[in-house]
Amino acid sequence: SRWLSVHLRDMMSLPANVRDDFKKGWVIQKDPKRFSAIPIDQCHEQENAKVKGKGGAIGLTENPETSRKWIVVGP
């Protein structure tokens, strides 16, 4: 919290075009709730965990046919 004022000053001093870029695409809104957006890299990690967590990606390299199907229809 000590650095919040410095962060705000830095954000306010950014050029207008950079500020507009920050508003566009640095986060992903996965839920319609306000203030629930998460960074893009965190979203990628969550999606990877979904695939790997429930046995989705287990054994794909062992069977070439299964691997081919995964490449075609996987997320």
C-alpha positions as CSV (number, residue, x, y, z in Angstrom):
1,S,0.0,0.0,0.0
2,R,3.0,2.3,0.4
3,W,3.6,2.3,-3.3
4,L,0.0,2.9,-4.4
5,S,0.5,6.6,-4.8
6,V,3.6,6.1,-6.9
7,H,1.8,3.6,-9.1
8,L,-1.1,6.0,-9.6
9,R,1.2,8.8,-10.5
10,D,3.0,6.6,-13.0
11,M,-0.2,5.4,-14.5
12,M,-1.5,9.0,-14.8
13,S,1.7,10.2,-16.5
14,L,1.5,7.6,-19.3
15,P,1.0,8.8,-22.8
16,A,-2.7,8.7,-24.0
17,N,-2.0,5.9,-26.5
18,V,-0.4,3.7,-23.9
19,R,-3.2,4.3,-21.5
20,D,-5.7,3.3,-24.2
21,D,-3.8,0.0,-24.7
22,F,-4.1,-0.7,-21.0
23,K,-7.8,-0.3,-21.2
24,K,-8.2,-2.7,-24.2
25,G,-6.6,-6.0,-23.6
26,W,-4.5,-6.7,-20.6
27,V,-7.2,-8.7,-18.7
28,I,-9.9,-11.3,-19.5
29,Q,-13.4,-11.1,-18.1
30,K,-14.5,-14.7,-17.4
31,D,-17.4,-13.7,-15.2
32,P,-20.0,-11.0,-15.7
33,K,-19.4,-9.7,-12.1
34,R,-17.8,-6.3,-11.9
35,F,-14.0,-6.2,-11.0
36,S,-13.6,-10.0,-11.7
37,A,-11.2,-9.7,-14.6
38,I,-8.0,-11.6,-14.4
39,P,-4.6,-11.2,-16.3
40,I,-4.3,-13.1,-19.5
41,D,-1.4,-15.3,-18.3
42,Q,-3.5,-16.3,-15.2
43,C,-6.4,-17.2,-17.5
44,H,-4.0,-19.4,-19.6
45,E,-2.8,-21.2,-16.5
46,Q,-6.4,-21.9,-15.4
47,E,-7.3,-23.3,-18.8
48,N,-4.2,-25.5,-18.8
49,A,-5.2,-26.8,-15.3
50,K,-8.6,-27.7,-16.6
51,V,-7.1,-29.8,-19.4
52,K,-4.5,-31.5,-17.2
53,G,-6.5,-31.8,-14.0
54,K,-9.2,-34.2,-14.9
55,G,-7.1,-36.6,-17.0
56,G,-7.7,-34.7,-20.2
57,A,-4.1,-34.6,-21.3
58,I,-2.9,-37.8,-19.7
59,G,-1.7,-40.5,-22.1
60,L,-2.0,-38.4,-25.2
61,T,1.6,-39.0,-26.2
62,E,1.2,-42.8,-25.8
63,N,-1.4,-43.3,-28.5
64,P,-0.8,-41.5,-31.9
65,E,-4.6,-41.7,-32.9
66,T,-5.7,-40.1,-29.6
67,S,-3.0,-37.5,-30.0
68,R,-4.2,-36.7,-33.5
69,K,-7.8,-36.3,-32.3
70,W,-6.7,-34.0,-29.5
71,I,-4.9,-31.8,-32.0
72,V,-7.9,-31.5,-34.2
73,V,-10.7,-31.0,-31.6
74,G,-8.8,-29.8,-28.5
75,P,-9.2,-26.4,-27.0
